[in-house]
Amino acid sequence: MSDELEKNDSQKHLIKEQYRKWKEGDDKKEHISTYYPGMDRLTNFKQNYSKRSGDILMSKNFQRVYHIIVPIIFLGMLGIIFYFLIGLPVNALYHFIWCDTDCTDLPASPGIIIVAILDSLVLLLMIINMFKEPWKSQILVKTKNGGYDFRFRKGTKMVERMESYKNKMLTNLFLKADTNKDGTIDFTEFLRIGGEDHLTDEEIKEYEEDFEKADKDGDGKLTLDELKESQP
């Protein structure tokens, strides 16, 4: 029994050590940019950006329009939230303390003025952020799910943070799924990642196909490295 516990602890330590080495950069390969002035957008995206399977590159004009419309919608929704959370209480306080009956001193209610100031500050921060890396060099894509997302240049802190989070999440999922602590997960353990109790027959079939693609050596088991490499 003690030997088995020692083996489990050793395996758990090994997997966590793999993640530590990745996080500290021991297993990372520094990306060397191939960009040069005049390089076309698609080639630059393929060679220097952290892209995923199914990504469709959007045009510069589409991205410019997206950068205008989406912030307007976001600021409008944020303004409504600010008004209900801050504006209405400020109006009530203003009328209760400073204004008994007729309030004509201000061109607009204090609540709306405060909301306009807060929205303007958020807009200013968004504009400043757009001129900084990695947002300055971001590229808009249409994902395979039909939505829109941004991809960032390899080597930037944004990509490193995203990769670090993904690796940590996959490491934790692997440790939980590896119930027998042998350092690999079979298909039954692989299903636990997706919640086997709630999967339909069709979803199980899709998981089986994903498992076979990830199982590079065809031994019916996945290592942590194989699991990571199978993720987009």
N, C-alpha and C positions, 0 to 999 in steps of 0.2 A: 504493500500500500504506500509506504514512504517513498519507494523507488518511483512509483507512478506519479506521485505528487511532485517529486523532484523533477521528473521528466516534463510534466506540464508547465511547471514554473520556468524551466529552462527554455522550453519552446516559446512561451509567452515573452520571456526576456529577449529571445532572439528576434522575434517579430518587432518588438518595440525598438530594439537596437537598429533594425533596418530603417524604421521610420526616423529615428534620431539622426542617423547618418545622412538620410535624404535631406532632412530639415537643415542640417548644418552645412550641407553642400558637398559632402564626400562623394555622393553618387550622382551629382548634377553635372551636366555638361553645359558650359557657358555658351550661349548662342552668339554667334558672330554674324552681325547684320550684313546682308548682301545688297542692301539698298544703295542705289546711286541716283543722282538727279536725272530725271527723264525716264526712269524705270516705269513701265506701265503698271497700273493699279492692281490688276489681277495677279501678275507675277510677283509683285511686292507682297501681296496678301498671302499667296501660297508659300513663299519662302521665309517670310519674316514675322508672320502673325500666328497666334495660338488659335488655329481654326479647328472646327469639329466636323465630323462626317455629316454630309447633307447641307452644309452651309452654302448659301447662294449670295454672292457679293452684290450689294446694291450700288447704284451709280452715285457719283458725287452730288448731282442735283437732287436726287431722292433723299440723300442723307441731309443735305442743307434744309430741305423742306421739313424733314422729320425733326431736325433740331429746332425749328421754329414752332411747329404745331404742337408737338408733345409737351414742351415746357409751358406753352400757353394753357393747355388743358390741365397740366399738373398744378400750375399756379392758381388757376381758377378753382380747382377742387380744394387746394390748400387754403385759399382765401375763404371759402365757405366754412371749412373746418375751424379756421381761426375766428371767424365771425361768431359762430355758435359757442365756441369755447372761451373766447376772450372778449370779442366785440359786444355781445349782448350784456354780459355782466358789467363791462365798463360803462355802457349806456345807462344801465339801471343805476349804477353807483353815481354817475354824473347827474342824472335827474334827481336822485334822492338827496344828494349833498349840496350841489351848486345851483340847481335849477328847480324852482317850485312849480311854476306854471308855463311861462313863455320862454322858450330857448331859441334865440335867434342870433346869438353872438358868433356861432361857428357856421361856416359854409356847409359842413357835413357833420354827422354825429361823431362823437369822439371814438366810438367803436370802429366805425368805418375808416377813420383816419389812422388808427393804430394798425388795423388789418392791412391797409395800403402800405404803411411803413414796413411791416413785417414781410409782406410779399415782395416789396422792393429789395429788402436785404437778402432774401433767399435768391431772387433773380441776380443780384450783384455777385453773390457767391458762386452761382452757376456759371456766370460769364467768366469770372476770374479762373474758375476751375477748368474751363474749356481751353484756356491758353497754357495749361500746365500739362506735363506728362503724368500719367499715360493717356489722359483724355484728349490731349492735343492731337495724338496720332491714331486715335481710335477709328475703326472701320465698322460700318453698319452692315449686318448680314440678315438674310431671312433664313431661319432655322428650318430643319426638316419637319418640325411640328407646325410650321406655318406662322410662327410668331417672329418678332424682330429682336435682335440682341446685338451687343457690341463685342467686337474682338479686339484684343490689345496686342501691341507689339511684344514679341518675345524678349525676355530680359528685363522688362519693366517690373516695378514693385507690385503692380496690380496683378500681373500674371503669376508672380511668385507667391503672392498671398492666396490666390485662387488655387494654385497647384498644391500649396501647403495644406489648405483646408481639405481639398479632395483626397490627398494622401492620408491625412489624419482620419477622415471619415471612413475611407476604405479599410484602413488598418483596424479601426474599431469594429466595423462590420465583420471583417474576417475573423477577428478574435471571438466575437459572439457566435458566429456561425460554426466555427471549428470546435464542436462540442467534445470530440474525443482527443483534442489537443495534440494531433499528430503533425501539425504544421501544414496540412492541406485540407481542402474541403471537397467532398464528393457532391454529386448532384442533389442528394437529399439535404445536405447541409447548405448547399447553394440556394435552395428554395426558401430557406429560412430568412435569407436576406430580403426577399420580396414578400414575406408573410405567407407561408404555405397554407395557412388555414383559410385565407380569403382569396385564393387564386382559382380561376376557372380552368377547365381543361384546355381551353385555347391559350390562356396565359401560360400554363405549365409547358405547353408545346413551344411557345416562344422562348421561355426560359431555357428549355432543352437545347434549342438552336443556338442561343447565346452561349450556353455552357460549352457546347461542342466547338464553337468558334474560338472561345477563350482557351480551351484545352489544347495548347500548341503541340504537346508531345503525345496526345491521344491516350494518356494513361488512365483517364476517367477521374482525375483529380486536378484541382487547381491550386497552385501556389499563390502566395501573396503577390508576387511579381506578375504572374499571369493574369490575376484579377485586375491589377492596376493597368497593365498594358491593354486590356480589353475595353477599358473605359475611354470615351472620346476626350 
